[in-house]
Amino acid sequence: MSTILQIANADKNLSTLMKGVKAAHLEETLNGIGPFTILAPVNLAFGNMTPDNFDNMVKQQSTNNRLSDMLSYHVLTGKKMLRDFRNGQKLPTVNGKEVEVTVIDGEVRINGAKILAKDRQGSNGVVHSIDSVYYPS
């Protein structure tokens, strides 16, 4: 069975995320035992970022950890299938901060980001694609 990193790497809609994961040196973590849940922003979500854009974060990764902080905020500790999310939940991320779950009429959002593709299981967790990028406070 593939790891969650291999699943994300095989999805052409997640190529920008994978570029960031490599630049932030998160590959070893995401290939680890886990389990993890990746809330993976699609390429279009990265294109919607503000002037402090993703490419600048990738270029500056060696001098600051903003890229690593932002991407690790999209990785939950533990394996969470879509059915496991409950309205009002606060879930821990790999970077130590929490994200908040909202469920309205069966639609699950994490920190406001809508889950698109769901429940892609790997040997060390699960991958859900989301429609936006969010930042730790």
C-alpha positions in Angstrom: 0.0 0.0 0.0 1.2 3.5 -0.8 2.1 6.1 1.8 0.1 9.3 2.0 3.1 11.1 0.5 3.0 8.8 -2.5 -0.8 9.3 -2.9 -0.4 13.1 -2.8 2.6 12.9 -5.2 0.6 10.9 -7.7 -2.2 13.5 -7.8 -1.5 16.2 -10.4 -3.8 18.5 -8.6 -1.5 18.5 -5.6 1.8 19.2 -7.5 2.2 22.7 -5.9 1.7 21.2 -2.4 4.4 18.6 -3.2 6.8 21.3 -4.4 6.3 22.9 -1.0 6.7 19.7 1.0 10.0 19.0 -0.7 11.3 22.6 -0.1 10.2 22.5 3.5 11.9 19.1 4.0 8.6 17.5 5.3 9.0 14.3 3.2 10.6 12.3 6.0 7.8 13.2 8.5 5.1 12.4 6.0 6.7 9.0 5.1 6.9 8.2 8.8 4.8 5.7 10.7 2.0 8.1 11.5 -0.9 7.9 11.2 -1.4 11.4 9.7 -4.2 13.1 7.9 -3.1 15.5 5.1 -5.5 18.3 4.4 -4.0 18.9 1.0 -4.7 22.3 -0.8 -5.2 21.8 -4.5 -3.0 23.8 -7.0 -5.8 26.4 -7.5 -5.8 27.2 -3.8 -2.1 28.1 -3.9 -2.8 30.3 -6.9 -5.3 32.3 -4.8 -2.7 33.2 -2.1 -2.1 36.8 -1.3 1.0 38.8 -2.5 3.0 36.9 0.1 2.8 34.1 -2.5 3.8 30.5 -2.3 6.8 30.8 -4.7 8.4 33.5 -2.4 7.8 31.2 0.6 9.5 28.3 -1.2 12.5 30.6 -2.2 12.8 31.9 1.4 12.4 28.5 3.2 16.1 28.3 3.9 16.1 31.6 5.8 12.8 31.2 7.7 10.3 28.5 8.5 7.0 30.1 7.4 6.5 27.5 4.6 7.1 24.6 6.9 4.8 26.1 9.6 2.0 26.7 7.0 2.3 23.2 5.5 2.5 21.4 8.8 -0.6 23.2 9.8 -2.4 21.2 7.1 -1.3 17.8 8.6 -3.4 16.4 11.5 -2.0 13.9 14.0 -4.0 10.7 13.7 -6.1 9.3 10.9 -9.4 11.1 10.3 -11.8 9.8 7.7 -14.6 12.1 6.5 -17.1 10.4 8.8 -14.9 11.1 11.8 -15.2 14.9 11.5 -17.8 16.5 13.9 -19.0 20.1 13.9 -17.1 22.2 16.5 -14.2 19.8 16.8 -10.7 21.2 17.4 -8.0 18.9 16.1 -4.2 19.0 16.7 -1.9 19.5 13.8 1.7 18.4 13.4 2.9 22.0 14.1 1.2 22.0 17.5 -1.7 24.3 16.7 -5.4 23.3 16.3 -7.8 23.5 13.3 -11.5 23.8 13.7 -14.1 21.6 12.0 -17.4 23.0 10.7 -20.1 20.6 9.4 -23.2 22.2 7.8 -25.7 20.2 5.8 -23.2 17.3 5.5 -20.4 19.6 4.0 -17.2 19.4 6.0 -14.9 22.4 6.3 -11.6 22.7 8.1 -10.7 26.3 9.1 -13.2 27.3 6.3 -11.6 25.1 3.6 -14.0 22.7 1.9 -13.0 19.1 1.6 -13.1 18.1 -2.1 -11.6 14.6 -2.7 -11.8 12.5 0.5 -10.7 9.4 2.2 -7.7 8.4 0.1 -6.1 5.9 2.4 -2.4 5.1 2.6 -0.4 2.8 4.8 0.4 5.7 7.2 -2.8 7.7 7.1 -5.3 9.5 4.8 -5.4 12.3 2.3 -8.2 14.8 1.8 -8.0 17.5 -0.9 -9.2 21.0 0.2 -10.1 24.2 -1.7 -8.0 26.7 0.1 -4.8 27.4 2.0 -5.0 28.5 5.6 -2.4 29.9 8.0 -1.5 29.3 11.6 -2.4 32.2 13.8 
